[in-house]
Amino acid sequence: MRVSRNVRHFDVSPHAWIAVAVSLLFAVLDGLQIIGLSFHWTSMLLHLVLVLIYNRLLHMISFRVEDRLSAGWVQTIILFFPGVGFLIGSFVFIGLLLFRFRHDFYEEYENYVYYSPQSMESYNINVEAESNRLPFREILMSGEPVAKKEALFSLLQYEGNNKVQLFNEALRNEDPEVVHYAATSLNYLNEQYIRNIKKWTLLLQQDEKSWETWKELLETYRLYLGSHLLTEELAMEVRQTFKQWIGRGLIQFPDEPRFIAELCNLARMEKDYQTSIRLAGQLSHVGDYRYMIYLTQAEKMYAEGKLNELSLLAQQWLDNSVEVPDEHLPAIQFWKELKEQGVPQADHLYMRYR
Protein backbone atom coordinates (compact mmCIF):
# COMPACT_ATOMS: atom_id res chain seq x y z
CA MET A 1 0.00 0.00 0.00
CA ARG A 2 1.36 3.39 -0.96
CA VAL A 3 1.74 5.74 1.97
CA SER A 4 0.98 9.43 1.54
CA ARG A 5 3.98 11.77 1.38
CA ASN A 6 2.81 13.71 4.41
CA VAL A 7 2.83 10.54 6.51
CA ARG A 8 6.09 9.12 5.29
CA HIS A 9 8.04 12.40 5.34
CA PHE A 10 6.39 13.79 8.47
CA ASP A 11 9.03 16.11 9.87
CA VAL A 12 7.28 18.95 11.74
CA SER A 13 4.70 18.48 14.47
CA PRO A 14 1.25 19.90 13.65
CA HIS A 15 1.55 21.70 16.97
CA ALA A 16 4.08 23.96 15.23
CA TRP A 17 1.01 25.97 14.20
CA ILE A 18 0.94 26.99 17.86
CA ALA A 19 4.39 28.53 17.37
CA VAL A 20 3.04 30.50 14.41
CA ALA A 21 0.03 31.77 16.36
CA VAL A 22 2.08 32.63 19.43
CA SER A 23 4.70 34.36 17.28
CA LEU A 24 2.04 36.61 15.77
CA LEU A 25 0.45 37.25 19.18
CA PHE A 26 3.80 38.07 20.81
CA ALA A 27 4.73 40.30 17.86
CA VAL A 28 1.61 42.38 18.53
CA LEU A 29 2.13 42.44 22.31
CA ASP A 30 5.83 43.21 22.00
CA GLY A 31 5.20 45.97 19.47
CA LEU A 32 2.46 47.59 21.55
CA GLN A 33 4.41 47.60 24.80
CA ILE A 34 7.55 48.96 23.09
CA ILE A 35 5.57 51.75 21.43
CA GLY A 36 3.66 52.48 24.65
CA LEU A 37 6.78 52.61 26.81
CA SER A 38 8.96 54.27 24.15
CA PHE A 39 11.83 51.78 24.47
CA HIS A 40 12.07 52.37 28.21
CA TRP A 41 14.15 49.79 30.11
CA THR A 42 10.89 48.35 31.40
CA SER A 43 9.88 47.52 27.83
CA MET A 44 13.17 45.66 27.34
CA LEU A 45 12.47 43.66 30.51
CA LEU A 46 9.00 42.74 29.25
CA HIS A 47 10.55 41.80 25.90
CA LEU A 48 12.94 39.40 27.65
CA VAL A 49 10.01 37.82 29.52
CA LEU A 50 8.21 37.19 26.21
CA VAL A 51 11.39 35.69 24.72
CA LEU A 52 11.74 33.35 27.71
CA ILE A 53 8.12 32.17 27.42
CA TYR A 54 8.63 31.67 23.69
CA ASN A 55 11.77 29.62 24.32
CA ARG A 56 9.94 27.27 26.67
CA LEU A 57 7.15 26.85 24.14
CA LEU A 58 9.58 25.77 21.40
CA HIS A 59 11.02 23.10 23.70
CA MET A 60 7.53 21.58 23.98
CA ILE A 61 7.17 21.21 20.20
CA SER A 62 8.66 18.31 18.22
CA PHE A 63 11.16 19.33 15.52
CA ARG A 64 13.81 17.61 13.45
CA VAL A 65 17.41 18.46 14.41
CA GLU A 66 17.87 20.81 11.45
CA ASP A 67 14.53 22.54 12.14
CA ARG A 68 15.45 22.98 15.80
CA LEU A 69 18.62 24.72 14.61
CA SER A 70 16.41 27.03 12.55
CA ALA A 71 14.36 27.69 15.68
CA GLY A 72 17.57 28.62 17.48
CA TRP A 73 18.36 31.26 14.88
CA VAL A 74 14.80 32.55 15.13
CA GLN A 75 15.17 33.02 18.88
CA THR A 76 18.43 34.92 18.35
CA ILE A 77 16.69 37.28 15.91
CA ILE A 78 13.77 37.71 18.32
CA LEU A 79 16.12 38.52 21.19
CA PHE A 80 17.97 41.30 19.38
CA PHE A 81 15.08 42.69 17.30
CA PRO A 82 12.16 43.48 19.64
CA GLY A 83 8.75 43.36 18.01
CA VAL A 84 9.94 42.62 14.47
CA GLY A 85 11.74 39.43 15.58
CA PHE A 86 8.51 37.66 16.57
CA LEU A 87 7.01 38.55 13.19
CA ILE A 88 10.01 37.05 11.41
CA GLY A 89 9.66 33.92 13.57
CA SER A 90 6.06 33.44 12.50
CA PHE A 91 7.08 33.60 8.82
CA VAL A 92 9.84 31.02 9.38
CA PHE A 93 7.47 28.50 10.98
CA ILE A 94 4.81 29.10 8.34
CA GLY A 95 7.45 28.25 5.75
CA LEU A 96 8.43 25.04 7.56
CA LEU A 97 4.81 23.92 7.71
CA LEU A 98 3.71 24.89 4.21
CA PHE A 99 6.71 23.83 2.15
CA ARG A 100 8.14 20.87 4.07
CA PHE A 101 6.33 18.27 1.93
CA ARG A 102 6.42 20.07 -1.42
CA HIS A 103 9.95 19.52 -2.59
CA ASP A 104 10.80 17.92 -5.91
CA PHE A 105 13.44 15.78 -4.21
CA TYR A 106 10.84 13.87 -2.20
CA GLU A 107 8.52 13.52 -5.19
CA GLU A 108 11.32 12.16 -7.38
CA TYR A 109 12.49 9.80 -4.67
CA GLU A 110 8.96 8.54 -4.11
CA ASN A 111 8.85 7.47 -7.73
CA TYR A 112 12.11 5.61 -7.20
CA VAL A 113 11.15 3.91 -3.91
CA TYR A 114 7.75 2.83 -5.24
CA TYR A 115 9.02 1.94 -8.70
CA SER A 116 7.62 -1.42 -9.83
CA PRO A 117 9.47 -3.56 -12.39
CA GLN A 118 7.56 -4.28 -15.58
CA SER A 119 7.27 -7.98 -14.81
CA MET A 120 7.75 -10.37 -11.91
CA GLU A 121 10.35 -12.17 -13.98
CA SER A 122 12.56 -9.08 -14.08
CA TYR A 123 11.88 -8.46 -10.37
CA ASN A 124 13.18 -11.92 -9.48
CA ILE A 125 16.52 -11.13 -11.08
CA ASN A 126 17.76 -9.33 -8.00
CA VAL A 127 20.89 -8.84 -6.00
CA GLU A 128 20.20 -11.48 -3.38
CA ALA A 129 19.27 -14.38 -5.68
CA GLU A 130 21.68 -13.78 -8.54
CA SER A 131 24.71 -12.28 -6.84
CA ASN A 132 27.03 -15.20 -7.62
CA ARG A 133 26.04 -15.38 -11.29
CA LEU A 134 25.55 -11.68 -11.99
CA PRO A 135 27.43 -9.56 -9.41
CA PHE A 136 25.92 -6.27 -8.38
CA ARG A 137 28.83 -4.22 -9.69
CA GLU A 138 28.50 -5.77 -13.14
CA ILE A 139 24.83 -4.79 -13.25
CA LEU A 140 25.72 -1.18 -12.47
CA MET A 141 28.46 -1.19 -15.10
CA SER A 142 26.05 -2.34 -17.80
CA GLY A 143 24.88 0.30 -20.21
CA GLU A 144 21.15 -0.26 -19.69
CA PRO A 145 19.44 2.27 -17.37
CA VAL A 146 16.46 -0.05 -16.72
CA ALA A 147 18.74 -2.84 -15.45
CA LYS A 148 20.53 -0.41 -13.14
CA LYS A 149 17.27 0.94 -11.77
CA GLU A 150 15.90 -2.55 -11.09
CA ALA A 151 19.16 -3.57 -9.40
CA LEU A 152 18.99 -0.56 -7.08
CA PHE A 153 15.32 -1.23 -6.40
CA SER A 154 16.14 -4.82 -5.43
CA LEU A 155 18.99 -3.64 -3.24
CA LEU A 156 16.67 -1.31 -1.33
CA GLN A 157 14.49 -4.34 -0.46
CA TYR A 158 17.51 -6.54 0.28
CA GLU A 159 18.16 -7.26 3.99
CA GLY A 160 21.76 -8.48 3.81
CA ASN A 161 24.47 -7.16 6.14
CA ASN A 162 26.40 -5.69 3.20
CA LYS A 163 23.49 -3.59 1.95
CA VAL A 164 25.07 -0.24 2.86
CA GLN A 165 28.44 -1.37 1.53
CA LEU A 166 26.85 -2.06 -1.86
CA PHE A 167 25.16 1.34 -1.93
CA ASN A 168 28.53 2.95 -1.11
CA GLU A 169 29.96 0.99 -4.03
CA ALA A 170 27.24 2.47 -6.23
CA LEU A 171 28.28 5.99 -5.14
CA ARG A 172 31.49 5.52 -7.15
CA ASN A 173 29.62 4.59 -10.33
CA GLU A 174 30.20 6.68 -13.44
CA ASP A 175 26.47 7.02 -14.11
CA PRO A 176 25.16 10.19 -12.35
CA GLU A 177 21.70 8.65 -12.01
CA VAL A 178 23.11 5.61 -10.19
CA VAL A 179 25.06 7.90 -7.84
CA HIS A 180 21.91 9.98 -7.23
CA TYR A 181 19.76 6.96 -6.37
CA ALA A 182 22.49 5.46 -4.18
CA ALA A 183 22.93 8.71 -2.24
CA THR A 184 19.20 9.23 -1.73
CA SER A 185 18.80 5.59 -0.70
CA LEU A 186 21.50 5.92 1.96
CA ASN A 187 19.84 9.08 3.21
CA TYR A 188 16.47 7.30 3.25
CA LEU A 189 17.84 4.38 5.27
CA ASN A 190 19.48 6.75 7.75
CA GLU A 191 16.24 8.73 8.16
CA GLN A 192 14.34 5.49 8.85
CA TYR A 193 16.63 4.65 11.77
CA ILE A 194 16.43 8.19 13.15
CA ARG A 195 12.63 8.18 12.97
CA ASN A 196 12.41 4.80 14.71
CA ILE A 197 14.76 5.90 17.49
CA LYS A 198 12.74 9.06 17.96
CA LYS A 199 9.52 7.05 18.02
CA TRP A 200 10.68 4.65 20.75
CA THR A 201 12.35 7.34 22.87
CA LEU A 202 9.17 9.41 22.84
CA LEU A 203 7.18 6.36 23.95
CA LEU A 204 9.67 5.68 26.75
CA GLN A 205 9.38 9.25 27.96
CA GLN A 206 5.69 8.53 28.42
CA ASP A 207 6.19 5.14 30.09
CA GLU A 208 9.71 4.06 31.10
CA LYS A 209 8.42 0.83 32.61
CA SER A 210 7.37 -0.68 29.27
CA TRP A 211 9.84 -3.52 28.64
CA GLU A 212 8.51 -4.07 25.10
CA THR A 213 9.36 -0.47 24.21
CA TRP A 214 12.81 -0.83 25.74
CA LYS A 215 13.45 -3.93 23.62
CA GLU A 216 12.46 -2.07 20.45
CA LEU A 217 14.75 0.85 21.30
CA LEU A 218 17.70 -1.41 22.11
CA GLU A 219 17.24 -3.36 18.88
CA THR A 220 16.95 -0.18 16.79
CA TYR A 221 20.13 1.29 18.26
CA ARG A 222 21.95 -2.03 17.75
CA LEU A 223 20.93 -2.22 14.09
CA TYR A 224 21.74 1.45 13.49
CA LEU A 225 25.24 1.13 14.93
CA GLY A 226 25.82 -2.03 12.89
CA SER A 227 24.44 -0.62 9.65
CA HIS A 228 27.71 1.09 8.53
CA LEU A 229 25.70 4.24 7.78
CA LEU A 230 27.57 6.30 10.36
CA THR A 231 30.96 7.95 10.20
CA GLU A 232 33.21 7.21 13.16
CA GLU A 233 32.49 10.61 14.72
CA LEU A 234 28.72 10.19 14.41
CA ALA A 235 28.93 6.58 15.61
CA MET A 236 30.73 7.81 18.73
CA GLU A 237 27.92 10.28 19.44
CA VAL A 238 25.26 7.63 18.89
CA ARG A 239 27.10 5.21 21.19
CA GLN A 240 27.25 7.83 23.95
CA THR A 241 23.52 8.51 23.66
CA PHE A 242 22.84 4.77 23.61
CA LYS A 243 24.86 4.34 26.83
CA GLN A 244 22.76 7.02 28.51
CA TRP A 245 19.56 5.19 27.57
CA ILE A 246 21.02 1.90 28.80
CA GLY A 247 21.78 3.59 32.13
CA ARG A 248 18.16 4.72 32.40
CA GLY A 249 17.00 1.23 31.49
CA LEU A 250 19.11 -0.36 34.21
CA ILE A 251 17.39 1.87 36.75
CA GLN A 252 14.01 0.49 35.67
CA PHE A 253 15.17 -3.12 35.14
CA PRO A 254 18.32 -3.66 37.26
CA ASP A 255 18.24 -7.46 36.81
CA GLU A 256 17.74 -7.48 33.03
CA PRO A 257 20.89 -8.94 31.34
CA ARG A 258 20.07 -7.43 27.94
CA PHE A 259 21.36 -4.03 29.08
CA ILE A 260 24.72 -5.49 30.19
CA ALA A 261 24.94 -7.34 26.87
CA GLU A 262 24.43 -4.10 24.95
CA LEU A 263 27.10 -2.34 27.04
CA CYS A 264 29.43 -5.24 26.28
CA ASN A 265 28.74 -4.91 22.55
CA LEU A 266 29.44 -1.17 22.73
CA ALA A 267 32.78 -1.88 24.41
CA ARG A 268 33.56 -4.36 21.62
CA MET A 269 32.80 -1.69 19.01
CA GLU A 270 35.20 0.68 20.78
CA LYS A 271 37.83 -2.08 21.03
CA ASP A 272 37.87 -1.71 24.80
CA TYR A 273 38.66 -5.39 25.34
CA GLN A 274 39.16 -5.27 29.10
CA THR A 275 35.74 -3.69 29.64
CA SER A 276 34.02 -6.04 27.21
CA ILE A 277 35.52 -9.10 28.94
CA ARG A 278 34.54 -7.76 32.36
CA LEU A 279 30.94 -7.16 31.26
CA ALA A 280 30.79 -10.54 29.50
CA GLY A 281 31.91 -12.15 32.75
CA GLN A 282 28.73 -10.84 34.40
CA LEU A 283 26.75 -12.78 31.79
CA SER A 284 28.74 -16.03 31.91
CA HIS A 285 25.91 -17.83 33.73
CA VAL A 286 23.05 -16.36 31.67
CA GLY A 287 21.99 -18.90 29.05
CA ASP A 288 21.47 -16.66 26.03
CA TYR A 289 24.66 -14.68 26.66
CA ARG A 290 27.15 -17.34 27.81
CA TYR A 291 28.90 -17.19 24.44
CA MET A 292 29.96 -13.57 25.02
CA ILE A 293 32.77 -14.45 27.43
CA TYR A 294 34.32 -16.60 24.68
CA LEU A 295 33.69 -13.99 21.99
CA THR A 296 35.27 -11.10 23.90
CA GLN A 297 38.33 -13.16 24.88
CA ALA A 298 38.74 -14.34 21.29
CA GLU A 299 38.59 -10.79 19.95
CA LYS A 300 41.24 -9.67 22.42
CA MET A 301 43.53 -12.57 21.46
CA TYR A 302 43.06 -11.82 17.77
CA ALA A 303 43.89 -8.13 18.30
CA GLU A 304 47.04 -9.08 20.23
CA GLY A 305 48.12 -11.61 17.59
CA LYS A 306 47.91 -14.60 19.98
CA LEU A 307 46.74 -16.90 17.22
CA ASN A 308 47.70 -20.24 18.78
CA GLU A 309 45.77 -19.45 21.97
CA LEU A 310 42.91 -18.15 19.85
CA SER A 311 42.75 -21.36 17.84
CA LEU A 312 42.60 -23.43 21.03
CA LEU A 313 39.89 -21.18 22.51
CA ALA A 314 37.80 -21.44 19.34
CA GLN A 315 38.09 -25.23 19.40
CA GLN A 316 37.03 -25.29 23.06
CA TRP A 317 34.12 -23.00 22.22
CA LEU A 318 32.91 -25.34 19.47
CA ASP A 319 33.35 -28.46 21.62
CA ASN A 320 31.37 -27.33 24.65
CA SER A 321 27.61 -26.92 24.98
CA VAL A 322 27.51 -23.12 24.72
CA GLU A 323 25.03 -22.07 22.05
CA VAL A 324 26.60 -19.88 19.37
CA PRO A 325 24.60 -17.34 17.32
CA ASP A 326 24.79 -18.11 13.60
CA GLU A 327 26.40 -14.75 12.84
CA HIS A 328 29.53 -15.75 14.80
CA LEU A 329 29.98 -19.29 13.44
CA PRO A 330 32.11 -18.28 10.41
CA ALA A 331 34.44 -16.26 12.66
CA ILE A 332 34.84 -19.16 15.11
CA GLN A 333 35.61 -21.57 12.27
CA PHE A 334 38.13 -19.08 10.90
CA TRP A 335 39.79 -18.64 14.28
CA LYS A 336 39.91 -22.40 14.88
CA GLU A 337 41.82 -22.95 11.65
CA LEU A 338 44.31 -20.11 12.11
CA LYS A 339 48.00 -20.84 12.00
CA GLU A 340 50.51 -18.66 13.80
CA GLN A 341 50.99 -16.53 10.67
CA GLY A 342 47.26 -15.90 10.46
CA VAL A 343 46.53 -17.82 7.24
CA PRO A 344 43.35 -19.95 7.34
CA GLN A 345 43.69 -23.61 6.32
CA ALA A 346 40.24 -23.68 4.73
CA ASP A 347 39.77 -22.31 1.22
CA HIS A 348 36.00 -21.84 1.42
CA LEU A 349 36.22 -18.18 2.49
CA TYR A 350 35.32 -15.87 -0.37
CA MET A 351 33.69 -12.54 -1.04
CA ARG A 352 30.05 -12.97 -1.86
CA TYR A 353 29.97 -9.81 -3.96
CA ARG A 354 32.89 -8.99 -6.23
C-alpha positions in Angstrom: 0.0 0.0 0.0 1.4 3.4 -1.0 1.7 5.7 2.0 1.0 9.4 1.5 4.0 11.8 1.4 2.8 13.7 4.4 2.8 10.5 6.5 6.1 9.1 5.3 8.0 12.4 5.3 6.4 13.8 8.5 9.0 16.1 9.9 7.3 18.9 11.7 4.7 18.5 14.5 1.2 19.9 13.6 1.6 21.7 17.0 4.1 24.0 15.2 1.0 26.0 14.2 0.9 27.0 17.9 4.4 28.5 17.4 3.0 30.5 14.4 0.0 31.8 16.4 2.1 32.6 19.4 4.7 34.4 17.3 2.0 36.6 15.8 0.5 37.3 19.2 3.8 38.1 20.8 4.7 40.3 17.9 1.6 42.4 18.5 2.1 42.4 22.3 5.8 43.2 22.0 5.2 46.0 19.5 2.5 47.6 21.6 4.4 47.6 24.8 7.5 49.0 23.1 5.6 51.8 21.4 3.7 52.5 24.6 6.8 52.6 26.8 9.0 54.3 24.1 11.8 51.8 24.5 12.1 52.4 28.2 14.2 49.8 30.1 10.9 48.4 31.4 9.9 47.5 27.8 13.2 45.7 27.3 12.5 43.7 30.5 9.0 42.7 29.3 10.5 41.8 25.9 12.9 39.4 27.6 10.0 37.8 29.5 8.2 37.2 26.2 11.4 35.7 24.7 11.7 33.3 27.7 8.1 32.2 27.4 8.6 31.7 23.7 11.8 29.6 24.3 9.9 27.3 26.7 7.1 26.8 24.1 9.6 25.8 21.4 11.0 23.1 23.7 7.5 21.6 24.0 7.2 21.2 20.2 8.7 18.3 18.2 11.2 19.3 15.5 13.8 17.6 13.4 17.4 18.5 14.4 17.9 20.8 11.4 14.5 22.5 12.1 15.5 23.0 15.8 18.6 24.7 14.6 16.4 27.0 12.5 14.4 27.7 15.7 17.6 28.6 17.5 18.4 31.3 14.9 14.8 32.5 15.1 15.2 33.0 18.9 18.4 34.9 18.3 16.7 37.3 15.9 13.8 37.7 18.3 16.1 38.5 21.2 18.0 41.3 19.4 15.1 42.7 17.3 12.2 43.5 19.6 8.7 43.4 18.0 9.9 42.6 14.5 11.7 39.4 15.6 8.5 37.7 16.6 7.0 38.6 13.2 10.0 37.0 11.4 9.7 33.9 13.6 6.1 33.4 12.5 7.1 33.6 8.8 9.8 31.0 9.4 7.5 28.5 11.0 4.8 29.1 8.3 7.5 28.3 5.7 8.4 25.0 7.6 4.8 23.9 7.7 3.7 24.9 4.2 6.7 23.8 2.2 8.1 20.9 4.1 6.3 18.3 1.9 6.4 20.1 -1.4 9.9 19.5 -2.6 10.8 17.9 -5.9 13.4 15.8 -4.2 10.8 13.9 -2.2 8.5 13.5 -5.2 11.3 12.2 -7.4 12.5 9.8 -4.7 9.0 8.5 -4.1 8.8 7.5 -7.7 12.1 5.6 -7.2 11.2 3.9 -3.9 7.8 2.8 -5.2 9.0 1.9 -8.7 7.6 -1.4 -9.8 9.5 -3.6 -12.4 7.6 -4.3 -15.6 7.3 -8.0 -14.8 7.7 -10.4 -11.9 10.4 -12.2 -14.0 12.6 -9.1 -14.1 11.9 -8.5 -10.4 13.2 -11.9 -9.5 16.5 -11.1 -11.1 17.8 -9.3 -8.0 20.9 -8.8 -6.0 20.2 -11.5 -3.4 19.3 -14.4 -5.7 21.7 -13.8 -8.5 24.7 -12.3 -6.8 27.0 -15.2 -7.6 26.0 -15.4 -11.3 25.5 -11.7 -12.0 27.4 -9.6 -9.4 25.9 -6.3 -8.4 28.8 -4.2 -9.7 28.5 -5.8 -13.1 24.8 -4.8 -13.2 25.7 -1.2 -12.5 28.5 -1.2 -15.1 26.1 -2.3 -17.8 24.9 0.3 -20.2 21.2 -0.3 -19.7 19.4 2.3 -17.4 16.5 -0.1 -16.7 18.7 -2.8 -15.5 20.5 -0.4 -13.1 17.3 0.9 -11.8 15.9 -2.5 -11.1 19.2 -3.6 -9.4 19.0 -0.6 -7.1 15.3 -1.2 -6.4 16.1 -4.8 -5.4 19.0 -3.6 -3.2 16.7 -1.3 -1.3 14.5 -4.3 -0.5 17.5 -6.5 0.3 18.2 -7.3 4.0 21.8 -8.5 3.8 24.5 -7.2 6.1 26.4 -5.7 3.2 23.5 -3.6 1.9 25.1 -0.2 2.9 28.4 -1.4 1.5 26.8 -2.1 -1.9 25.2 1.3 -1.9 28.5 2.9 -1.1 30.0 1.0 -4.0 27.2 2.5 -6.2 28.3 6.0 -5.1 31.5 5.5 -7.1 29.6 4.6 -10.3 30.2 6.7 -13.4 26.5 7.0 -14.1 25.2 10.2 -12.3 21.7 8.6 -12.0 23.1 5.6 -10.2 25.1 7.9 -7.8 21.9 10.0 -7.2 19.8 7.0 -6.4 22.5 5.5 -4.2 22.9 8.7 -2.2 19.2 9.2 -1.7 18.8 5.6 -0.7 21.5 5.9 2.0 19.8 9.1 3.2 16.5 7.3 3.2 17.8 4.4 5.3 19.5 6.8 7.8 16.2 8.7 8.2 14.3 5.5 8.9 16.6 4.7 11.8 16.4 8.2 13.2 12.6 8.2 13.0 12.4 4.8 14.7 14.8 5.9 17.5 12.7 9.1 18.0 9.5 7.0 18.0 10.7 4.7 20.7 12.3 7.3 22.9 9.2 9.4 22.8 7.2 6.4 24.0 9.7 5.7 26.7 9.4 9.2 28.0 5.7 8.5 28.4 6.2 5.1 30.1 9.7 4.1 31.1 8.4 0.8 32.6 7.4 -0.7 29.3 9.8 -3.5 28.6 8.5 -4.1 25.1 9.4 -0.5 24.2 12.8 -0.8 25.7 13.5 -3.9 23.6 12.5 -2.1 20.5 14.7 0.9 21.3 17.7 -1.4 22.1 17.2 -3.4 18.9 16.9 -0.2 16.8 20.1 1.3 18.3 21.9 -2.0 17.8 20.9 -2.2 14.1 21.7 1.4 13.5 25.2 1.1 14.9 25.8 -2.0 12.9 24.4 -0.6 9.7 27.7 1.1 8.5 25.7 4.2 7.8 27.6 6.3 10.4 31.0 7.9 10.2 33.2 7.2 13.2 32.5 10.6 14.7 28.7 10.2 14.4 28.9 6.6 15.6 30.7 7.8 18.7 27.9 10.3 19.4 25.3 7.6 18.9 27.1 5.2 21.2 27.3 7.8 23.9 23.5 8.5 23.7 22.8 4.8 23.6 24.9 4.3 26.8 22.8 7.0 28.5 19.6 5.2 27.6 21.0 1.9 28.8 21.8 3.6 32.1 18.2 4.7 32.4 17.0 1.2 31.5 19.1 -0.4 34.2 17.4 1.9 36.8 14.0 0.5 35.7 15.2 -3.1 35.1 18.3 -3.7 37.3 18.2 -7.5 36.8 17.7 -7.5 33.0 20.9 -8.9 31.3 20.1 -7.4 27.9 21.4 -4.0 29.1 24.7 -5.5 30.2 24.9 -7.3 26.9 24.4 -4.1 25.0 27.1 -2.3 27.0 29.4 -5.2 26.3 28.7 -4.9 22.5 29.4 -1.2 22.7 32.8 -1.9 24.4 33.6 -4.4 21.6 32.8 -1.7 19.0 35.2 0.7 20.8 37.8 -2.1 21.0 37.9 -1.7 24.8 38.7 -5.4 25.3 39.2 -5.3 29.1 35.7 -3.7 29.6 34.0 -6.0 27.2 35.5 -9.1 28.9 34.5 -7.8 32.4 30.9 -7.2 31.3 30.8 -10.5 29.5 31.9 -12.2 32.8 28.7 -10.8 34.4 26.8 -12.8 31.8 28.7 -16.0 31.9 25.9 -17.8 33.7 23.1 -16.4 31.7 22.0 -18.9 29.1 21.5 -16.7 26.0 24.7 -14.7 26.7 27.2 -17.3 27.8 28.9 -17.2 24.4 30.0 -13.6 25.0 32.8 -14.5 27.4 34.3 -16.6 24.7 33.7 -14.0 22.0 35.3 -11.1 23.9 38.3 -13.2 24.9 38.7 -14.3 21.3 38.6 -10.8 19.9 41.2 -9.7 22.4 43.5 -12.6 21.5 43.1 -11.8 17.8 43.9 -8.1 18.3 47.0 -9.1 20.2 48.1 -11.6 17.6 47.9 -14.6 20.0 46.7 -16.9 17.2 47.7 -20.2 18.8 45.8 -19.4 22.0 42.9 -18.1 19.9 42.7 -21.4 17.8 42.6 -23.4 21.0 39.9 -21.2 22.5 37.8 -21.4 19.3 38.1 -25.2 19.4 37.0 -25.3 23.1 34.1 -23.0 22.2 32.9 -25.3 19.5 33.3 -28.5 21.6 31.4 -27.3 24.6 27.6 -26.9 25.0 27.5 -23.1 24.7 25.0 -22.1 22.1 26.6 -19.9 19.4 24.6 -17.3 17.3 24.8 -18.1 13.6 26.4 -14.7 12.8 29.5 -15.7 14.8 30.0 -19.3 13.4 32.1 -18.3 10.4 34.4 -16.3 12.7 34.8 -19.2 15.1 35.6 -21.6 12.3 38.1 -19.1 10.9 39.8 -18.6 14.3 39.9 -22.4 14.9 41.8 -22.9 11.6 44.3 -20.1 12.1 48.0 -20.8 12.0 50.5 -18.7 13.8 51.0 -16.5 10.7 47.3 -15.9 10.5 46.5 -17.8 7.2 43.4 -20.0 7.3 43.7 -23.6 6.3 40.2 -23.7 4.7 39.8 -22.3 1.2 36.0 -21.8 1.4 36.2 -18.2 2.5 35.3 -15.9 -0.4 33.7 -12.5 -1.0 30.0 -13.0 -1.9 30.0 -9.8 -4.0 32.9 -9.0 -6.2 
